[in-house]
Amino acid sequence: MATKQVTVKDIAKRLRLHYTTVSKALRDHPDISTATKNRVLSVAQELDYHPNSIAKSLKSQATSTIGVIVPSIKNDFFSAVISGVEEVAYGREFNTVVCQSNESADREALHVDTLIDNRVAGVLACVAQSTTSGAHFKALQRQGVPVVFFDRVCEDVQASRVVVDDYTGARKAVLHLIQSGRRRIAHVAGPKNTSVGRERCRGYLSALEQSSITVDHDLIAYGGLEEKDGAAAFRQLLSRSRMPEAVFAVNDPVAVGVYTEIKRHGLKIPDDVALVGFGDITLSSYLDPPLTTVKQSPYEIGRAAAGMLLRQIENPTCEVIPEVQVIETELVLRQSV
């Protein structure tokens, strides 16, 4: 049988005090003497009292909890972002609740509804690859809940964001392939509706243009952002035309899918096909050969996004002017090129 949760009235009954006195003592109110506060805290500890955050939120219209919506918790990038968020939130006495969309726009919208119902103080979000409308995030804002995007953003929502320099990172990666002597360079691109997919493809095209290489659209395969998408895209590239000399993948999981498919065809990396990813996930350095990739600093992204959100939460009367913070990338050179 479940034990009944201890309430303020239980503490008040034990001490023969009015429950408002106990409530003030627990909030360190100046009207209550130090001796009474100490008595209340002692009994609260003895009875294992925990504040009812839901009841508190009904009065204040907000909790000290922030919601974090990510496409996938198992992805190294998002795990590191969450670590950065929690480090900043903990230091400011905020809790975090993490929701996983599994790249589903419907599930993402459902999580937003749940966070609204639970009166979170604010939300950090990296949108799912299937999200084409920010209507559910606009609903959050109408409820007075601040939203900050990180990595992937909703262009139709006026909100602050922390992003990496996807364009420059991609451009550097492709220029490195060109400088290594490759000219027939394929791009396994992300979904066109995602900001990261668009910007990294733009960087790829810019590098080709700068090097006077004519764009061959048969060498661009659009797909998802997971390992299986990389494998499918490489098969698609082979069915269209002759073997590319190199592949630039939209992210490291996709690059791993391409890597696996290259090996399955009995080809050697980088002798037959060079390969570059984006993200620098842990697995990248353990492949044989290890993967050349673009480092994103996800922990710093998480810290920056959390700091941005908490400034809005802690200054509710200030006008919110959306700001953009761009985190620089770094090309990590390994043996796949």
C-alpha positions as CSV (number, residue, x, y, z in Angstrom):
1,M,0.0,0.0,0.0
2,A,1.4,3.4,-1.0
3,T,2.3,5.8,1.8
4,K,0.4,9.1,2.0
5,Q,2.5,12.1,1.0
6,V,3.4,14.4,3.9
7,T,1.8,17.8,3.6
8,V,2.3,21.2,5.3
9,K,-0.8,20.5,7.4
10,D,0.8,17.3,8.7
11,I,3.8,19.3,9.9
12,A,1.5,21.9,11.4
13,K,-0.5,19.3,13.3
14,R,2.7,17.8,14.8
15,L,3.9,21.2,16.0
16,R,0.5,22.5,16.9
17,L,1.0,25.5,14.6
18,H,-1.2,27.1,12.0
19,Y,-0.4,25.7,8.5
20,T,0.2,29.2,7.2
21,T,2.9,29.6,9.8
22,V,4.6,26.4,8.6
23,S,4.3,27.4,5.0
24,K,6.0,30.7,5.7
25,A,8.7,29.0,7.7
26,L,9.4,26.6,4.8
27,R,9.7,29.6,2.5
28,D,12.1,31.4,4.9
29,H,9.6,34.2,5.4
30,P,11.0,37.1,7.5
31,D,7.8,37.2,9.7
32,I,8.7,33.8,11.2
33,S,11.3,33.6,14.0
34,T,14.5,31.6,13.5
35,A,13.6,29.3,16.4
36,T,10.2,28.4,14.7
37,K,11.9,27.9,11.3
38,N,14.3,25.5,12.8
39,R,11.5,23.5,14.5
40,V,9.6,23.3,11.3
41,L,12.6,22.3,9.2
42,S,13.5,19.6,11.8
43,V,10.1,18.0,11.7
44,A,9.9,18.4,7.9
45,Q,13.2,16.4,7.6
46,E,11.9,13.8,10.1
47,L,8.7,13.3,8.2
48,D,10.5,13.3,4.8
49,Y,8.5,16.2,3.5
50,H,8.8,17.2,-0.2
51,P,7.1,20.4,-1.6
52,N,4.2,19.7,-3.9
53,S,5.5,21.3,-7.1
54,I,2.1,20.9,-8.9
55,A,0.2,22.7,-6.1
56,K,2.9,25.4,-6.1
57,S,2.6,25.8,-9.9
58,L,-1.2,26.4,-9.6
59,K,-0.5,29.4,-7.5
60,S,2.5,30.8,-9.3
61,Q,1.5,29.6,-12.8
62,A,5.0,28.1,-13.3
63,T,7.3,25.6,-11.8
64,S,11.1,25.7,-11.5
65,T,11.3,23.0,-14.2
66,I,12.3,23.5,-17.8
67,G,11.4,21.0,-20.6
68,V,14.0,19.8,-23.1
69,I,12.7,18.2,-26.3
70,V,15.2,16.2,-28.4
71,P,14.8,13.9,-31.4
72,S,16.8,11.1,-29.8
73,I,18.3,10.6,-26.4
74,K,20.6,7.7,-27.6
75,N,22.4,10.1,-30.1
76,D,25.7,11.2,-28.6
77,F,25.1,14.8,-29.7
78,F,21.9,15.2,-27.8
79,S,23.2,13.4,-24.7
80,A,26.0,15.9,-24.6
81,V,23.6,18.9,-25.1
82,I,21.4,17.6,-22.2
83,S,24.5,17.4,-20.0
84,G,25.2,21.1,-20.8
85,V,21.6,22.1,-20.1
86,E,21.5,20.3,-16.8
87,E,24.8,21.7,-15.6
88,V,23.5,25.3,-16.0
89,A,19.9,24.5,-14.8
90,Y,21.2,22.8,-11.6
91,G,23.4,25.8,-10.9
92,R,20.4,28.1,-11.0
93,E,18.1,25.7,-9.0
94,F,16.0,24.6,-11.9
95,N,15.1,21.0,-12.7
96,T,15.0,19.5,-16.2
97,V,12.5,17.1,-17.8
98,V,13.7,15.5,-21.1
99,C,11.2,14.5,-23.8
100,Q,12.2,12.4,-26.9
101,S,10.3,13.0,-30.1
102,N,11.8,10.1,-32.0
103,E,11.9,12.4,-35.1
104,S,8.0,12.5,-35.0
105,A,6.3,15.9,-35.4
106,D,3.1,14.4,-33.8
107,R,5.0,13.1,-30.7
108,E,6.8,16.4,-30.5
109,A,3.5,18.3,-30.4
110,L,2.1,15.9,-27.8
111,H,5.2,16.6,-25.6
112,V,4.6,20.3,-25.9
113,D,1.0,19.9,-24.7
114,T,2.2,17.8,-21.7
115,L,4.8,20.5,-20.8
116,I,2.1,23.2,-21.0
117,D,-0.2,21.1,-18.7
118,N,2.6,20.7,-16.2
119,R,3.3,24.5,-16.2
120,V,7.0,24.3,-17.1
121,A,8.9,27.6,-16.8
122,G,10.4,27.3,-20.3
123,V,11.2,24.9,-23.1
124,L,14.4,24.1,-25.1
125,A,13.8,22.3,-28.3
126,C,15.6,20.7,-31.3
127,V,12.8,20.0,-33.8
128,A,12.1,16.6,-35.3
129,Q,13.1,16.1,-38.9
130,S,9.4,15.6,-39.8
131,T,8.3,18.9,-38.3
132,T,7.2,21.4,-41.0
133,S,5.2,23.8,-38.8
134,G,5.9,25.5,-35.5
135,A,2.3,25.8,-34.5
136,H,2.7,23.9,-31.3
137,F,5.7,26.0,-30.2
138,K,3.6,29.2,-30.9
139,A,1.0,27.7,-28.6
140,L,3.7,27.5,-25.9
141,Q,4.5,31.2,-26.4
142,R,0.8,32.2,-26.2
143,Q,0.7,30.6,-22.8
144,G,3.6,32.8,-21.8
145,V,6.2,30.0,-21.8
146,P,9.5,31.1,-23.4
147,V,11.0,28.8,-26.1
148,V,14.6,28.6,-27.2
149,F,15.7,26.4,-30.1
150,F,19.0,24.7,-30.5
151,D,20.7,22.9,-33.5
152,R,17.5,22.5,-35.6
153,V,15.1,25.4,-35.5
154,C,11.6,26.4,-36.6
155,E,11.9,29.2,-39.1
156,D,8.2,30.2,-38.7
157,V,8.6,30.8,-34.9
158,Q,10.1,34.0,-33.5
159,A,12.3,32.7,-30.8
160,S,15.9,32.8,-29.7
161,R,18.2,30.0,-30.9
162,V,21.7,28.5,-30.5
163,V,23.0,26.9,-33.6
164,V,26.3,25.7,-35.0
165,D,27.8,27.3,-38.1
166,D,26.5,24.5,-40.3
167,Y,27.3,26.3,-43.6
168,T,30.9,27.1,-42.8
169,G,31.5,23.6,-41.3
170,A,30.2,21.9,-44.4
171,R,32.1,24.2,-46.7
172,K,35.4,23.5,-44.9
173,A,34.8,19.7,-45.0
174,V,34.1,19.7,-48.8
175,L,37.0,22.0,-49.5
176,H,39.3,19.6,-47.6
177,L,38.0,16.8,-49.9
178,I,38.8,18.9,-53.0
179,Q,42.2,19.8,-51.7
180,S,42.9,16.0,-51.3
181,G,42.4,15.6,-55.0
182,R,38.8,14.6,-55.2
183,R,36.4,16.3,-57.6
184,R,33.5,13.9,-58.0
185,I,32.1,14.5,-54.5
186,A,28.7,13.2,-53.5
187,H,26.5,14.7,-50.7
188,V,24.3,12.5,-48.6
189,A,22.0,15.3,-47.6
190,G,19.5,15.7,-44.8
191,P,15.8,16.5,-45.1
192,K,15.1,19.7,-47.1
193,N,12.7,21.0,-44.4
194,T,15.4,21.0,-41.7
195,S,17.7,23.9,-41.1
196,V,20.8,21.7,-40.7
197,G,20.0,19.9,-43.9
198,R,19.6,23.1,-45.9
199,E,22.7,24.9,-44.5
200,R,25.0,21.9,-44.8
201,C,23.9,21.4,-48.4
202,R,24.5,25.1,-49.1
203,G,28.0,24.7,-47.7
204,Y,28.6,21.7,-50.0
205,L,27.4,23.6,-53.1
206,S,29.5,26.7,-52.1
207,A,32.7,24.7,-51.9
208,L,32.1,23.2,-55.3
209,E,31.4,26.6,-56.8
210,Q,34.5,28.1,-55.2
211,S,36.6,25.3,-56.8
212,S,34.9,25.7,-60.2
213,I,33.4,22.2,-60.0
214,T,30.1,21.9,-61.9
215,V,27.3,20.6,-59.6
216,D,26.0,17.2,-60.6
217,H,22.6,16.8,-59.0
218,D,22.8,13.0,-59.5
219,L,25.5,13.2,-56.8
220,I,23.1,14.6,-54.2
221,A,20.9,12.1,-52.3
222,Y,18.4,13.5,-49.9
223,G,17.2,11.4,-46.9
224,G,16.9,11.2,-43.2
225,L,19.4,11.7,-40.4
226,E,20.0,8.2,-39.2
227,E,22.4,5.4,-40.0
228,K,19.9,3.5,-42.2
229,D,19.4,6.6,-44.2
230,G,23.1,6.8,-45.1
231,A,23.2,3.2,-46.3
232,A,20.1,3.7,-48.4
233,A,21.4,6.9,-49.9
234,F,24.7,5.4,-50.9
235,R,22.9,2.6,-52.7
236,Q,20.8,5.3,-54.4
237,L,23.9,7.1,-55.6
238,L,25.4,3.9,-57.1
239,S,22.2,3.2,-59.0
240,R,22.2,6.7,-60.6
241,S,25.8,7.0,-61.9
242,R,29.4,5.9,-61.6
243,M,31.2,5.7,-58.2
244,P,31.9,9.0,-56.5
245,E,35.4,9.7,-55.4
246,A,34.2,11.0,-52.0
247,V,31.1,11.5,-49.9
248,F,30.2,14.3,-47.5
249,A,27.4,13.1,-45.2
250,V,25.0,15.5,-43.4
251,N,25.9,14.0,-40.0
252,D,28.0,11.2,-38.4
253,P,25.2,8.6,-38.0
254,V,24.5,9.0,-41.8
255,A,28.2,8.8,-42.5
256,V,28.4,5.5,-40.5
257,G,25.6,4.1,-42.7
258,V,27.5,5.2,-45.8
259,Y,30.7,3.7,-44.3
260,T,29.0,0.3,-43.7
261,E,27.6,0.3,-47.3
262,I,31.0,1.1,-48.8
263,K,32.6,-1.8,-46.9
264,R,29.7,-4.1,-48.0
265,H,30.6,-3.4,-51.6
266,G,34.2,-4.5,-51.0
267,L,35.5,-1.0,-51.4
268,K,38.3,0.6,-49.4
269,I,38.2,3.9,-47.5
270,P,39.8,6.3,-48.4
271,D,41.5,4.6,-51.4
272,D,38.3,4.0,-53.4
273,V,35.9,6.4,-51.7
274,A,36.9,9.1,-49.1
275,L,34.3,10.0,-46.5
276,V,33.6,13.0,-44.2
277,G,30.8,13.3,-41.6
278,F,29.5,16.1,-39.4
279,G,29.2,15.9,-35.6
280,D,32.2,14.0,-34.2
281,I,30.2,11.4,-32.3
282,T,32.2,9.0,-30.1
283,L,32.0,6.2,-32.7
284,S,33.7,8.3,-35.3
285,S,37.2,8.0,-33.8
286,Y,36.8,4.2,-33.3
287,L,36.0,3.3,-37.0
288,D,38.7,1.7,-39.0
289,P,39.8,4.0,-40.6
290,P,38.6,6.7,-38.2
291,L,36.2,9.3,-39.6
292,T,37.2,12.8,-40.7
293,T,34.3,15.0,-39.4
294,V,33.2,18.4,-38.2
295,K,33.1,18.9,-34.5
296,Q,30.1,20.8,-33.1
297,S,30.7,21.2,-29.3
298,P,27.2,20.0,-28.1
299,Y,28.0,20.5,-24.4
300,E,28.6,24.2,-25.1
301,I,25.4,24.4,-27.2
302,G,23.5,23.0,-24.2
303,R,25.0,25.5,-21.8
304,A,24.4,28.4,-24.1
305,A,20.8,27.5,-24.8
306,A,20.0,26.9,-21.1
307,G,21.6,30.3,-20.2
308,M,19.6,32.0,-22.9
309,L,16.3,30.4,-21.7
310,L,16.9,31.1,-18.0
311,R,17.6,34.8,-18.7
312,Q,14.1,35.0,-20.2
313,I,12.5,33.1,-17.4
314,E,14.2,35.2,-14.7
315,N,13.3,38.5,-16.4
316,P,9.6,37.9,-17.3
317,T,8.8,41.7,-17.6
318,C,11.5,42.3,-20.2
319,E,10.6,42.4,-23.9
320,V,11.9,39.3,-25.6
321,I,14.0,40.2,-28.6
322,P,15.0,36.9,-30.3
323,E,18.8,36.5,-30.3
324,V,20.9,34.1,-32.3
325,Q,24.1,32.6,-30.9
326,V,26.3,30.7,-33.4
327,I,28.8,28.1,-32.1
328,E,31.9,27.7,-34.3
329,T,32.8,24.3,-35.8
330,E,36.2,22.6,-36.2
331,L,37.3,20.2,-38.9
332,V,38.7,17.0,-37.3
333,L,41.2,15.4,-39.7
334,R,41.4,11.6,-39.5
335,Q,42.2,8.7,-41.9
336,S,38.9,8.5,-43.9
337,V,40.3,11.1,-46.4
